[in-house]
Amino acid sequence: GLPRPDYNKFLEIAPKYLPEYMEIVTKSSDPNFKCYFTRMINNKKKIYWDQGGYKAKIGVWMDIFPIDGLPDNRILRKLQVFKMEWLIIKFAQITHIGKILSAEKTLDKLDKQLQKYDFDKVNYAWNFSGGHGLKEIMPKRLWDGKRTGLFEGLKVSIPENTEEHLSYIFGDYMTLPPENERVTHSIQFVED
């Protein structure tokens, strides 16, 4: 994930610098993409994906999540998380209200609510779209500072506190979980 200010800047400038075979997909750029986060797709490489009955040959992707601010006050922080996770997500799942509400308007409201607390003015932040629930809430300082690291052979900027950040979410992140607890996408193979 990227802190919200960097995320917004990325969305603004990335399309200008990506090669032709790469694309940025957001809820704004593709009406069929009903996700809160951004997906960067490499259409040069294809995978066969089988996820919950959805089967497709698609470009290899990387999801990019905004990291948003949370209030410093512990009670207000819990209320914000409760409001976002329970009132919006759980309520929609239970009532199936999504069948009558516009996904675009709902995502816009979600976006406005998530940006309620300015990332630069708070001490806590979270990745609402991350898959680890409350473990995604952590001190904002874990995104402070930068250092150079390698990703797929490229030198990239990474948070200075990467190890602490990963430990916060996964505990001993250097040890693989038992095979039956590993979660993956159902990808069959990649073709050039």
C-alpha positions in Angstrom: 0.0 0.0 0.0 0.9 3.6 -0.4 0.1 6.4 2.0 -2.9 8.4 0.6 -0.9 11.4 -0.6 1.5 9.1 -2.5 -1.3 6.9 -3.7 -3.1 10.0 -5.2 0.1 11.2 -6.8 0.8 7.7 -8.2 -2.7 7.7 -9.9 -2.0 11.1 -11.4 1.4 10.4 -12.9 1.8 6.6 -13.4 -0.3 6.4 -16.6 2.1 8.9 -18.3 5.2 6.8 -17.6 4.0 3.2 -18.0 4.8 1.3 -21.2 1.9 0.8 -23.6 1.2 -2.8 -22.5 0.7 -1.7 -18.8 -2.5 -0.2 -17.6 -3.9 1.3 -14.4 -7.4 0.2 -13.6 -9.5 2.0 -11.0 -13.2 2.4 -10.2 -13.1 5.6 -12.2 -11.4 4.2 -15.3 -13.4 1.0 -15.7 -17.1 0.9 -14.7 -16.8 -3.0 -14.4 -14.0 -2.7 -11.8 -16.0 -2.5 -8.5 -13.1 -2.4 -6.1 -11.9 0.3 -3.8 -8.2 -0.1 -4.6 -6.2 0.2 -7.9 -4.9 -2.6 -10.1 -1.8 -2.2 -12.3 -2.0 -4.8 -15.1 0.8 -6.1 -17.4 -1.0 -7.2 -20.5 2.2 -8.7 -22.0 2.0 -11.7 -19.6 -1.2 -13.6 -19.2 -2.5 -16.0 -16.5 -5.4 -18.3 -16.4 -7.3 -17.4 -13.3 -10.1 -19.5 -11.6 -11.6 -17.7 -8.6 -14.9 -18.7 -7.2 -16.4 -19.7 -10.5 -14.9 -16.7 -12.4 -12.6 -18.0 -15.0 -10.6 -15.8 -17.3 -7.3 -15.3 -19.2 -6.1 -12.0 -17.8 -2.9 -9.9 -17.6 -0.7 -10.3 -14.6 -1.6 -7.7 -12.0 -0.5 -6.0 -8.8 -3.1 -4.5 -6.5 -2.2 -1.1 -5.0 -4.0 0.0 -1.9 -4.4 3.4 -0.3 -3.2 3.7 3.3 -5.6 6.2 5.1 -5.4 8.1 8.3 -7.3 7.2 11.5 -8.0 9.4 14.5 -5.4 9.5 17.3 -8.2 9.1 19.9 -8.5 5.3 20.5 -12.3 5.5 20.9 -12.8 7.5 17.7 -10.4 5.2 15.9 -12.4 2.1 16.9 -15.7 3.9 15.9 -14.2 4.7 12.5 -13.1 1.2 11.9 -16.5 -0.2 13.2 -18.3 2.2 10.9 -16.3 1.2 7.9 -16.1 -2.5 8.4 -19.5 -3.2 10.0 -21.9 -0.6 9.0 -20.8 -0.4 5.4 -19.5 -3.8 4.5 -21.3 -6.2 6.9 -24.6 -4.4 6.5 -24.4 -4.6 2.7 -23.6 -8.3 2.9 -26.4 -9.1 5.3 -29.1 -7.0 3.5 -27.9 -7.5 -0.1 -28.6 -3.7 -0.4 -25.9 -3.7 -3.1 -28.4 -5.0 -5.5 -30.3 -1.7 -5.4 -27.5 0.8 -4.6 -25.1 2.0 -7.2 -21.7 0.5 -6.7 -20.1 3.7 -8.0 -21.9 5.9 -5.6 -21.2 3.5 -2.7 -17.5 3.4 -3.5 -17.4 7.2 -3.8 -19.0 7.5 -0.3 -16.5 5.0 1.0 -13.7 7.0 -0.5 -14.9 10.2 1.1 -15.2 8.5 4.5 -11.8 6.9 4.3 -10.2 10.2 3.6 -11.9 11.9 6.5 -8.7 11.9 8.6 -5.7 13.5 6.9 -2.9 11.0 6.6 -0.3 13.8 7.3 -2.0 15.0 10.5 -2.6 11.7 12.4 -0.5 9.1 14.2 -2.4 6.0 13.1 -3.2 4.6 9.7 -4.7 1.5 8.1 -5.2 -0.4 4.8 -9.0 -0.7 4.7 -8.7 -3.0 1.6 -6.1 -5.3 3.1 -6.9 -8.8 4.0 -5.8 -8.8 7.6 -8.6 -6.9 9.3 -7.6 -5.1 12.5 -3.9 -6.0 12.1 -3.9 -3.5 9.3 -4.3 -0.7 11.9 -0.9 0.5 13.0 1.2 3.5 14.0 1.7 5.7 10.9 5.4 5.9 11.6 5.7 2.5 10.1 5.2 4.2 6.7 7.7 6.9 7.5 11.1 7.2 5.9 12.4 5.4 2.8 15.2 3.2 1.8 16.1 1.3 -1.4 15.1 -2.3 -1.7 14.9 -4.9 -4.5 11.6 -5.9 -6.0 11.7 -8.3 -9.0 15.2 -7.2 -9.7 14.3 -3.5 -9.7 15.6 -1.0 -7.2 12.6 0.6 -5.6 11.8 2.8 -2.6 10.4 0.9 0.4 9.4 2.0 3.8 12.3 2.3 6.3 10.3 0.2 8.8 9.4 -2.6 6.4 10.4 -5.4 8.8 8.4 -4.0 11.7 5.4 -3.4 9.4 5.5 -7.0 8.3 5.9 -8.3 11.8 2.9 -6.2 12.9 0.7 -8.0 10.4 2.2 -11.5 10.1 4.3 -12.0 13.3 7.2 -14.1 12.1 6.8 -13.3 8.4 10.1 -15.1 7.4 8.6 -18.5 8.3 6.0 -19.9 5.9 2.7 -20.9 7.5 1.7 -24.6 7.3 0.7 -25.5 3.7 -3.0 -25.9 4.6 -3.0 -22.3 5.9 -1.5 -20.6 2.9 -3.9 -18.5 0.9 -3.3 -17.9 -2.9 -5.2 -16.9 -6.0 -6.2 -19.8 -8.1 -3.7 -19.3 -10.9 -3.1 -22.2 -13.2 -0.1 -21.0 -15.3 1.5 -18.0 -17.0 2.1 -17.7 -20.7 4.2 -15.1 -22.6 
